[in-house]
Amino acid sequence: MTTIRRVGPEAAPTVLEIVRTAFATRPPLDPPADALRETEKSIAAELAHGGLVASYDDGPQGGRSVGALLLDPDGETLWLRRVGVLPEVRDHGVGTDLVFEALAGAEEYAEVAVLAREELPGTSKFWREHGFVPVGGTSPYVELRRPAPRTYDAPDAAAMRALGTMVAETLRAGDVVVLSGELGAGKTTFTQGLGAGLGVRGAVTSPTFVISRVHPSLGDGPALVHVDAYRLGGTAELDDLDLDTSLDEAVTVVEWGEGIAEGLADDRVEVRIERAVADQVDHADGPDPRRVRIAPVGRRWLSAPQLTP
């Protein structure tokens, strides 16, 4: 199990060791990676803004720090710098855990950004898989960005529907919403709010027994295609539904879509609903409050209005 902790200048020796080891084992670059010129003093100065360190709790690496990154705020953008993982754990999801934690703490910013080297296409691929899109950069660097996610409290069903309605105001034909959360988390309730915001016909209910259901627009807006992927075995079975025929003309919502529906569109909104711990929710007046993480992904969302409750 990986534990991510937030650190400051006191962790400079640990972070420097990880950065040096991680970057030294990459292919030689010309010019060399700036990270190899870091010192304990320079890392400590950068950690004044904060950083993350990943450690293993058990197994052969138990208690060892195996990954790190630096947080570098610049106006409305949070830069992730010196992202490094020890070579022996690069295929163990440590980098993903670090990025997820960094995004979770980026809600006060509009965007999150990174730089990758042109000579290391695998690095750019890693960032694209985590929702970052190339936006330019000066050779030999590629700049990638993604919108920062937002988290909202939903103390009851009415609040959950209101969140769905809020998101609907930013959607247009061709958009895909990927919904995830445990059974009974409120995915269909959220979708009811989407339907209300889009102004579609028919009651939005769980499409479990029919897999997908189409709700035509009552006006000039897009239809809502509501898909339940709970009983689907993977992306291939989702493709068998022939959703491509309606993707461009409708807003498509896929419940239980995490790990299955992301390939439907480069531009999408990922929504994860979790039961909130009572003492983590402000003014929670419902018996079973939820926490909703809304993460726009893709180039078009970089210039879209920020979601506000």
N, C-alpha and C positions, 0 to 999 in steps of 0.2 A: 504494500500500500504506500502511495506517495503522499507526503504532507507538504503543503506549501505554506511558508511563513513570510510575512512582510518584515523587511529588515531595513536598517539604516547604516550610517557610516561605520558602526561597530563591526559590521560583517564584511568589511573590505578585504581582509585576508582570505576569507572563505570564497568570496565572489571572484577575487583575482585568480585564485588557484583554478577555479572552474573555467573561467574565461580563457586563461592561458592554455589549459589542457585541451579544451574544446576546439579552440581556433587553431592550435598548433597541429592538430591531426587532420585538418582540412587540406585539400590540394593546394600547392603553392600558387600564390596570386601575385600579379604585377600590376600596380604596386601592392606590397604586402598589406594584410588586413590591419586596419588601425588598432584593432583590439590587442594586437601583439605588442603594442607600445604602451599599454596601460601599466600603471604602477599602483601600489597600494594607496598612495596619496591621491592619485587621480580618480581611482575608483571610489575612495571615501568621499571625495568632493561631489561626484555624481550621485552617490547614494544619499546625499542630503535631501534629494527629492523622493527617495525611497527605492526599494527594489524587492525582488522576490527570490527566495531560495527554495529549491525542492529537495526533500530528503526522503529516503526509504525508511519505513518503520520496522520492517522485518526482512527476513531472508539474508543472503550473504552480504548484501549492501546495507543491512539494517543500521540506522543511525547516521549513515554517511550522506553528506550533501552532494547531490549529483547533478544539479542544474540551477541556473540563475538567469536573471535578466535585470536590467536597470530601467527605471521609470523616469522619463524626461518630459515633463509638461512644457508646452509651448503654446500659450493662448488657449484656444479651444481644441487643440490637438494634443493627445498623449502619445509620445514616441516610445517605442520599446527598443532599447539598445542592448548590445552585447548579449544577445540571447544565446546561451550556450548550455549544452548537455554533454556530460562525460561520454566518451565513445562507447563504453561498454553497456550503456543503457539507452542508446539512441533509438532503439526500436521498442521501447517499453512504455511509450506514451507520456514520458516526462515533459517533453516540449509542449505537448497538447495541454497537459495539466497547468503548466506555467501560463500559457496563453489564455486559457479559460479564466484563470484567477485574475490575470491582468485586465481582461475585458470586464469581469465582474466589478472591478474597482474603478472603472473608467466612466462611470455614469455622469460625472460632472463635466465631461468633455463632449464635444460634438463628434470627433473622429479619433481613431487610433491608427498610428502609422508606423511603418518599419522601412528600413533600407536593406536590400539584398544585392549581392554581387551578380553581375551579368554572367560571370564564368561559372556560377553555381546554380544551374537551373533547378536542381533538386530543392534548394532552399526556397526559391520563388514558388515552386509547386507546393511546398509545405504551407506557405502563407496563403496561397490561393485556396487550398483545401480548408482553411480556417476563415474564409470569408473575405480576405483581403484582395483588392484588385489593383493591378498596375495602373499608375496615373502619370507616369513620366519618370523623371530622375535625370541626373547627369552622369554620363559614363565615367567609371564602370559600375555605377550604382543604379538599381531599379527601385523606385519609390512605390510602395503599396499602401493602400489605406482601406479602412472599412468604417462604417458608422459605429459609434459606441452604442451598446445595448442599453435598454432602460428596464427597470424593475418597478412594478406597481403592486400595491396591496389591493386585494379584492376580498373584503370581509364577508360578502354575501353574493347571491346570484345576481342581484340588481347591479352591483358594482362590476361583476364579471361581464355582464351584457354591455354595460357602459364602456368598458375597455374595448370590447369588440366593435362597438359603434365608433369609438375614437379612431381605431385603426382603419376602419372602412373609409373614413374621410380622406385617407391618403392613398387609397388603392385605385387602380385603373385596370382596364382590360389587359389580360396577359399576366397579371400578378399571381403568384403562388404563395399561400400561407401554409407553413408546415407546423402542425400542432402536435405537441407531445405532453405527456403527463400520465400518471397512473389512472387506473379505472376509477371513474367517479370524480376526477379532479376538476371537471368543469369545462372540458373541451367543447362539448356541444352547446353549452350555455354561452361560451365565448362566441361560437359561430352564430348563434341566434342574434347576438349583437351585431356581428358583421352583416347578417342578412337585413337587419333593420336599418343599418347605416347605408347599405347599398340600395335599399328600396326594392327588394325582390318579392316575388309572389310565393305564397305557400308557407306553411309552418315548418320551421327548420327543426328537424328531429334527428336522432342518431340514424344514419343510413346503414347500420350494421348488417341488416338482413338483405339489403339490395346492393351493398358495396358503394354505390354512388347514386347521387340524386341531383337533378338540375332544377334550379329555381330561376325562372326567367325574370328579367327586370320589369317592374311596373312602369318604368319611365324610359329615359334614354340611356341609362347606365348599363354596365355589363351584368350578365347573368352570374349567378353563384353556382359553381359546381362543388358539391359537398361529397367528399370521399372518406370512407372509413377503411383504413389499411390494416386493421387489427388482424383479419384473417388472411391477409396476403403474405406470401412466402418471401417476397423480396421485390426488387425493382422490375424484374421480368414480368411478374404477374401484374404489377401496376401498369406496365406498358400494354399488356393485353386488354386493358380497359379502353384502349383507343382514346385516351384523353387528349391526345395531340389535336384532334379535330375541334376541340373547344378551347384549348389553352389560350389562343390569341384573342378570343372574343369574350372570355369570361374571367372572373376571379375564381381560382381553384383553391379550395381549402382541403387539406389532407389530415384527418385525425390519425393518430398513431403513425405519423409520417416520418419521424426521425430515423435516419439511416436508410430510408427508402425513397422519399420524395424529393430530396435535395437536387437530384439530377433533372427534375422537370424544368427548372429555370435557373439561370445564373443570378437573376434578380428575384429575391424572395424575402419573405418575412418569417423568421423562425420564432415560434411562441412556445415556451415551456411553462407549464403550470404545476406548481408544487404546493403541497400543504405547508402552511407557515407555522413555525413555532410561535405560540401565543405571545411570548415576551419580545418577539422580533417584529411585531406588527403594531404600528401606531394606530391607536384608537380602534382596535379590533373589537367590533360589537357583535360579530356573528359567532356561531358555535364552532365553525370549522373554516377559518379564514384561509385564503390562498395567497400565494406570492406568484406573480406573473412576470416572466422575463421575456421581453420583446426585443428581438435582434434583427434589424434589417440587414440584408446581405446583398451586395451587388453594386455595380457602378451607378445605377440610377438613384439609389438611396443616398449617395454621397451629397447630392444637391437637393434632396427632398426636405421638406419642413420637418423639424424635430417633432416627435410624438410628445404631446403634453396631455396630462389628465384633465 
